[in-house]
Amino acid sequence: MSKTEAKESATDKKNLNEFEQHYFNSYDHYGIHEEMLQDTVRTLSYRNAIVQNKDLFKDKVVLDVGCGTGILSMFAAKNGAKHVIGVDMSSIIEMAREIVELNGFSDKITLLRGKLEDVELPFPKVDIIISEWMGYFLLYESMLDTVLYARDRYLVEGGLIFPDKCSIHMAGIEDADYKDQKLNYWQNVYGFDYSPFIPLVKKEPLVDTVEHTAVNTTRQKLIEFDLNTISVKDLAFSCKFQLDAKNQDFINGLICWFDIEFPAPKGKKPVTFSTGAHAPYTHWKQTVFYLEDDLECEAGDVLEGTLTCAPNQRNNRDLDVKISYHFKASGVDANERSRKNENTYLMH
Ligand SMILES: C[S@@+](CC[C@H](N)C(=O)[O-])C[C@H]1O[C@@H](n2cnc3c(N)ncnc32)[C@H](O)[C@@H]1O
C-alpha cells in the first residue's frame, strides 16, 4: 500500500528488530485504522477534548505522536492550532498525506514518516502533544514510552499532553460457562486429547466484552498515571487489590479496564471516558484474567492480592502480568472455600 520508499522514512524498517517490524506492519493496513476511527467513544472524546479547549490550542504548535490517518492532527488544525506535526512509522501516513491535502490542511499540518525517536521536527519545541497510544489493558504495545520520550524531548515547560491522566481498574466476574468452554474444549478435539494446550490458554488474558451483570465484586482502581510526571520505569509496577464479593456466586476471573482523562482549565469538567464493562463499547473491550480456582463466594467474602505488571524481556511490547491472590471466605465452611494461589500471564 505504501507509496513511500524506505529511504523517505527517517527510520529504515530493515534496522528494526522483528517485533518492531511486526508492530509497525500491523498499522500499515487501513482496517485497524477503520476500527479505531469507528470507535466513537475514543475518537469523539479526542475531538471533544480539543473542541472544548479551543482556547488552549489557539496558535499553538502541536505534535501528534503516532498520527495514523491524521484524524487527531486535523482536529487540532481545525480548532486553532498554528501548526501540527504528525509523525508515524507505518505506511498509513501516506494515506494521511492524501487526506490532509484533500481536506485543505496541507499548509497547517506537516507529516513526517519514521519513528518519533528518529525524526527531526521542524520546530525545536511544541506546546501540546496529542496521542492515542493506549493498548489493551492500557499498557500493551508500550507506545506510552514514545509519548514520554516526546514529552521529555520536545514539550515546552508547562506544555499540555492530551490525554494526560489514566488509570487501570479491576473487578471480579462470574464467567463459568465461557471459561469452561475456553479451557475444556482442548480435552477432546475430534476425539483426541489436546490438553497440553490448556496451560497455554490459561496464561493468555482474554480481550473481550464482558456483560456488566457478570461483575460480582466491588471494583478497585489499581493504579493511576499522570503523564506530566511519570517516567518509563513507572510502567512496571506492582499493586495490591481488595475486592469484596457482592453475593453468593462464583468468581471465575478478574476483569481489568482503563479510564482516560484529558486536561481542562481550572473549574472546567475534563473530558473523560471509560473502557469498563459498565461503560459504552470501545474497541479495547475489557481484559479478562481467568483464575486458577473458581472461587465459591458469599456476600462479603474478600479477595485480596497483588497484581504485578512489567514489559516482557524478550519483546517489550508484550506484558508479563502476575496475579497472586488470597480468597478469604467467612462462615462455617470458610476453610473449605478459602484459596491462595498465583497465576502468571503473558499478553502478546
Ligand atoms: C493507536 S494508533 C493511533 C492512530 C491515530 N492517531 C488515531 O487516533 O486514529 C497508533 C499509531 O502510532 C504509530 N506509532 C507507534 N509508535 C510509534 C513511534 N515510536 N513512532 C512513530 N509512530 C508510532 C503506529 O504506527 C500507529 O499508526
The ligand as an SDF file (V2000), in Angstrom:
LIG
                    3D

 27 29  0  0  0  0  0  0  0  0999 V2000
   -3.2770    3.5640   18.0830 C   0  0  0  0  0  0  0  0  0  0  0  0
   -2.7230    4.2300   16.5530 S   0  0  0  0  0  0  0  0  0  0  0  0
   -3.4590    5.8400   16.5550 C   0  0  0  0  0  0  0  0  0  0  0  0
   -3.6000    6.4470   15.1840 C   0  0  0  0  0  0  0  0  0  0  0  0
   -4.2520    7.8230   15.1260 C   0  0  0  0  0  0  0  0  0  0  0  0
   -3.5820    8.7800   15.9860 N   0  0  0  0  0  0  0  0  0  0  0  0
   -5.7100    7.7710   15.5090 C   0  0  0  0  0  0  0  0  0  0  0  0
   -6.0560    8.2730   16.5820 O   0  0  0  0  0  0  0  0  0  0  0  0
   -6.5160    7.2160   14.7370 O   0  0  0  0  0  0  0  0  0  0  0  0
   -1.0370    4.4880   16.9260 C   0  0  0  0  0  0  0  0  0  0  0  0
   -0.1580    4.8700   15.7510 C   0  0  0  0  0  0  0  0  0  0  0  0
    1.1110    5.2340   16.2860 O   0  0  0  0  0  0  0  0  0  0  0  0
    2.1300    4.7740   15.4310 C   0  0  0  0  0  0  0  0  0  0  0  0
    3.3530    4.6540   16.2670 N   0  0  0  0  0  0  0  0  0  0  0  0
    3.5200    3.8930   17.3610 C   0  0  0  0  0  0  0  0  0  0  0  0
    4.7560    4.0630   17.8800 N   0  0  0  0  0  0  0  0  0  0  0  0
    5.3750    4.9520   17.0910 C   0  0  0  0  0  0  0  0  0  0  0  0
    6.6780    5.5170   17.0850 C   0  0  0  0  0  0  0  0  0  0  0  0
    7.5870    5.2040   18.0270 N   0  0  0  0  0  0  0  0  0  0  0  0
    6.9970    6.3810   16.1000 N   0  0  0  0  0  0  0  0  0  0  0  0
    6.1090    6.6850   15.1210 C   0  0  0  0  0  0  0  0  0  0  0  0
    4.8510    6.1720   15.0650 N   0  0  0  0  0  0  0  0  0  0  0  0
    4.4960    5.3270   16.0290 C   0  0  0  0  0  0  0  0  0  0  0  0
    1.5940    3.4740   14.8640 C   0  0  0  0  0  0  0  0  0  0  0  0
    2.2290    3.1790   13.6270 O   0  0  0  0  0  0  0  0  0  0  0  0
    0.1030    3.7840   14.7290 C   0  0  0  0  0  0  0  0  0  0  0  0
   -0.2230    4.2520   13.4340 O   0  0  0  0  0  0  0  0  0  0  0  0
  1  2  1  0
  2  3  1  0
  2 10  1  0
  3  4  1  0
  4  5  1  0
  5  6  1  0
  5  7  1  0
  7  8  2  0
  7  9  1  0
 10 11  1  0
 11 12  1  0
 11 26  1  0
 12 13  1  0
 13 14  1  0
 13 24  1  0
 14 15  1  0
 14 23  1  0
 15 16  2  0
 16 17  1  0
 17 18  1  0
 17 23  2  0
 18 19  1  0
 18 20  2  0
 20 21  1  0
 21 22  2  0
 22 23  1  0
 24 25  1  0
 24 26  1  0
 26 27  1  0
M  CHG  2   2   1   9  -1
M  END
$$$$
